[in-house]
Amino acid sequence: MQGVAALLKRHGWSCQGPARRAIERDENVVVGWVKETWPSVEGPWRRSTPGSSSRTRPDPR
């Protein structure tokens, strides 16, 4: 993220974030979504089997 911040600063911009949380935010709904929906959206961190990083050649094994 530091590279993006430096690039923005070089062009006279700044990193911005929300000033406050939305009044309508329901923490119970957020917690439920994180537990139930997010794991299926996030997906696995690593492949379950080794493979090739090349998109043009198949794994030679």
MIRO-669151 format. One record per residue (C-alpha): residue number from 1; residue in one letter; x, y, z. Coordinates in steps of 0.1 Angstrom, whole numbers, plus 5000, padded with zeros to 4 digits. Example, Ala and Ser with C-alpha at 12.3 -4.5 7.8 and 13.67 -1.06 7.14 Angstrom:
<recs>
<rec torvo="1" marro="A" xx="5123" yy="4955" zz="5078"/>
<rec torvo="2" marro="S" xx="5137" yy="4989" zz="5071"/>
</recs>
This chain:
<recs>
<rec torvo="1" marro="M" xx="5000" yy="5000" zz="5000"/>
<rec torvo="2" marro="Q" xx="5029" yy="5023" zz="5005"/>
<rec torvo="3" marro="G" xx="5036" yy="5024" zz="4968"/>
<rec torvo="4" marro="V" xx="5000" yy="5036" zz="4961"/>
<rec torvo="5" marro="A" xx="5002" yy="5062" zz="4988"/>
<rec torvo="6" marro="A" xx="5035" yy="5075" zz="4973"/>
<rec torvo="7" marro="L" xx="5021" yy="5076" zz="4938"/>
<rec torvo="8" marro="L" xx="4990" yy="5095" zz="4950"/>
<rec torvo="9" marro="K" xx="5011" yy="5120" zz="4970"/>
<rec torvo="10" marro="R" xx="5033" yy="5126" zz="4940"/>
<rec torvo="11" marro="H" xx="5003" yy="5137" zz="4920"/>
<rec torvo="12" marro="G" xx="4989" yy="5159" zz="4947"/>
<rec torvo="13" marro="W" xx="4963" yy="5134" zz="4960"/>
<rec torvo="14" marro="S" xx="4958" yy="5118" zz="4994"/>
<rec torvo="15" marro="C" xx="4947" yy="5085" zz="5007"/>
<rec torvo="16" marro="Q" xx="4912" yy="5089" zz="5020"/>
<rec torvo="17" marro="G" xx="4889" yy="5067" zz="5042"/>
<rec torvo="18" marro="P" xx="4855" yy="5071" zz="5055"/>
<rec torvo="19" marro="A" xx="4852" yy="5098" zz="5082"/>
<rec torvo="20" marro="R" xx="4827" yy="5078" zz="5102"/>
<rec torvo="21" marro="R" xx="4807" yy="5046" zz="5101"/>
<rec torvo="22" marro="A" xx="4772" yy="5047" zz="5086"/>
<rec torvo="23" marro="I" xx="4744" yy="5053" zz="5111"/>
<rec torvo="24" marro="E" xx="4724" yy="5025" zz="5095"/>
<rec torvo="25" marro="R" xx="4752" yy="4999" zz="5101"/>
<rec torvo="26" marro="D" xx="4739" yy="4969" zz="5120"/>
<rec torvo="27" marro="E" xx="4768" yy="4951" zz="5137"/>
<rec torvo="28" marro="N" xx="4748" yy="4919" zz="5143"/>
<rec torvo="29" marro="V" xx="4742" yy="4916" zz="5105"/>
<rec torvo="30" marro="V" xx="4778" yy="4923" zz="5097"/>
<rec torvo="31" marro="V" xx="4790" yy="4896" zz="5122"/>
<rec torvo="32" marro="G" xx="4766" yy="4871" zz="5107"/>
<rec torvo="33" marro="W" xx="4777" yy="4879" zz="5071"/>
<rec torvo="34" marro="V" xx="4814" yy="4876" zz="5080"/>
<rec torvo="35" marro="K" xx="4808" yy="4841" zz="5096"/>
<rec torvo="36" marro="E" xx="4784" yy="4827" zz="5070"/>
<rec torvo="37" marro="T" xx="4791" yy="4844" zz="5036"/>
<rec torvo="38" marro="W" xx="4826" yy="4856" zz="5037"/>
<rec torvo="39" marro="P" xx="4844" yy="4822" zz="5039"/>
<rec torvo="40" marro="S" xx="4827" yy="4811" zz="5006"/>
<rec torvo="41" marro="V" xx="4836" yy="4845" zz="4989"/>
<rec torvo="42" marro="E" xx="4872" yy="4846" zz="5002"/>
<rec torvo="43" marro="G" xx="4881" yy="4811" zz="4989"/>
<rec torvo="44" marro="P" xx="4912" yy="4791" zz="4997"/>
<rec torvo="45" marro="W" xx="4946" yy="4807" zz="5003"/>
<rec torvo="46" marro="R" xx="4966" yy="4780" zz="4986"/>
<rec torvo="47" marro="R" xx="4960" yy="4754" zz="4960"/>
<rec torvo="48" marro="S" xx="4952" yy="4720" zz="4973"/>
<rec torvo="49" marro="T" xx="4975" yy="4703" zz="4948"/>
<rec torvo="50" marro="P" xx="5008" yy="4715" zz="4933"/>
<rec torvo="51" marro="G" xx="5006" yy="4729" zz="4898"/>
<rec torvo="52" marro="S" xx="5023" yy="4750" zz="4872"/>
<rec torvo="53" marro="S" xx="5022" yy="4788" zz="4874"/>
<rec torvo="54" marro="S" xx="5023" yy="4789" zz="4836"/>
<rec torvo="55" marro="R" xx="4990" yy="4795" zz="4818"/>
<rec torvo="56" marro="T" xx="5004" yy="4782" zz="4785"/>
<rec torvo="57" marro="R" xx="5021" yy="4750" zz="4795"/>
<rec torvo="58" marro="P" xx="5006" yy="4722" zz="4816"/>
<rec torvo="59" marro="D" xx="5024" yy="4709" zz="4847"/>
<rec torvo="60" marro="P" xx="5051" yy="4685" zz="4834"/>
<rec torvo="61" marro="R" xx="5046" yy="4660" zz="4862"/>
</recs>
